[in-house]
Amino acid sequence: MMRSVPHHEPQQARTNGSLTEVAYEALKERLVLLDIEPGAPLSEQSLSAELAVGRTPLREAFKRLESDHLVVTYSRRGTFATPVDITALSEISEIRRVLEPLAAGLGAVRADAEDRRHLEKLRDGLAALPADTSARDHMEWDLQVHRAIYRATHNAHLETALVRYGNLATRIWSVAAPRLADVGSHIVEHIELLEAVRGGGSERAERLMLEHMQAFEVRIRTVL
């Protein structure tokens, strides 16, 4: 259970904490989807103004992003987006092939009413995607689907681990996407997966997720 903020905690500490989260989430998505290019510098001054956060919460966000292997900070040089390590695909895939089906199976069993409503909304959204949806938007949908399934496990440790490895895998996919013939077909696979998790079919959900993971790796390797 998350610790509630004590009433005696200074207001500035609470404010900095919430602003750190704002900066962290905003930068994480840009780094994962390569809106911030690998190797690009992250300017504290410009980001502080753009995100409307102070230097202290921004630096705290940088620390969290560094632990996620999304940025690297050098003394006297600054903070930079990490390169995309394509060679790490095998190691990342080994972990995801085990944990992703586990999450799908647990999510099918543990999802509450709110989870199932969200999964249904994602399923309907995917089914209505227009044919001209960009590769980047497809990848954003992919992140949303996987993260919704992680949340449905109600296992914070599993969710944290999967978000981290999913982010790293998405960065590799973002490099490969321009050379893939049909990114959308990979995302459409989620419709059946979402129905399985939402409907409580744990074995089917596990099987579909494993097949999805295997297909993902094969697709990436064809263009890398």
Buried (B, 14 or more C-beta within 10 A) or exposed (E): EEEEEEEEEEEEEEEBEEBBBBBBEBBBBBBBBBEBEBEBEBEBEEBBEEBEBBEEBBBBBBBBBBEBBBBBBEEEEEBBBBEBBEEBBEEBBEBBBEBBBBBBBBBBBBBEEEBBEBBEEBBEBBEEBEEEBEBBBBBBBBBBBBBBBBBBBBBEEBBEBBBBBBBBBBBBBBBBBEEBEEBBEBBBBBBBBBBBBBBBBBEBBBBBBBBBBEEBBEBBEEEE
